[in-house]
Amino acid sequence: MIVYNITIKIDPAIEEAWLQWQQQEHIPDIMASGQFSQWKMFRLLEQDDTDGLTFVIQYFAPTMENYYRYIDEFAPVLRQKAFDKWGNSFIAFRTVMEVVN
C-alpha cells in the first residue's frame, strides 16, 4: 500500500471555505481518478498557527503504478484548479510513503 501524503498550510481566513471545498469538490475529484482506495484528513495540533493552519490529507493507493498514473494523468489539472481558486493562500508539501506493516 502506498500513501500519498499532502501537508498543507492555509491562511486562517480561508479555513472554513477551504475545508468545505476540500470535502465537497477537491477530494472527490481526486478519488474519482480511480487511483486511490481511501483517504484521511487530519489537522496538526500543538503547532504554531501564527502563519497558518496545517492539515494533512493522505490518499491510499494499492500500487506505485496507481500513484504514478495519478501524478501523470490527473494531478496537474487538479493542482492548477487549487491554485486558481486559492492563489497564495496556501502552500503544500507532498511526500510518498509505503506501508510496511
N, C-alpha and C positions, 0 to 999 in steps of 0.2 A: 504494500500500500504506500502510495506517495502522497505527501501533504504539501500543497501549495499554500504557503503562509504569507499573508499580506499584512504588514503592520502599517497603520495609517494614523497620522496625527492631523487633527482637524481644528479649525478655528472654532472656539466655543460658540460663536454667534450662529453657526450653521448646524449645530448638533442635532436638533430635532428634525429639521428638514432633511439633513444628510442621512440620518438613521432611517427615516421613512423611505427615502429614495433607495437606499441600500436594500431594504427588506422588500419593497414593492416592485422595484424595477431592476436594479443592477445585479443583485444576487440571482433573481430568477433568470435574467439574461445569461449569466454565466452558467447556471445549471442547465439551461436549455441547449447549451453546446453539446450535451450528452457525454462529456469527458469526465465528469465528477459524479461520484455516487452519493455524497453528502457534504454538508458544510456546517461550520460552527462559527459563532461570533462571540468575541469577548471584549470587555473594556478593561484596560490595565488599571489596577488600583495601586495605591501608595506611590503615585508618580507626581512629579511637579507638573501640574496642569496649567502653569502660567502661560506657556507658549502654545497650548492647545491640549485637547483631549486625545488620548491614544486608544485605538481599537485594533483588534487583531481578528482577521477573518481567515479561516482555514478551509480549504477545499480538498477533498479526499478523492484521489484518482487511483484506479486499480493498477495502472502501469505507468512507466515513464513515457510510453508511446502516447497514452491519453494526454498526459501533461504537455508533451511536445506538440501534439495536434492542437490543443487549446492555444498554446503560445503562438503557433504559426498561423492558424486559421481564424481565431476569434479574438484574441487579446488586443491586437492593435485597434480594432474598431471600438471595442468596449472601453479601453483606456482613453481613447480620444473623446468618447461621449462623456466620461467623467471630467476630463479637463475642460470640455466645452461648457459643462454645467457649473462646475465649481471653481474653475480657474486656479488661482494660487491660494485658495482657502484650505488646501490640504497638501500633505506630502506622503508618499507611500514607499515602503521598503519591502522588497519581495525576496523570499527565500524558498528553497525546495528541500524537503526532508523525506527520509524514508523511515517508515515504522519498522522497528526492529524486534518487537515482541508481540 
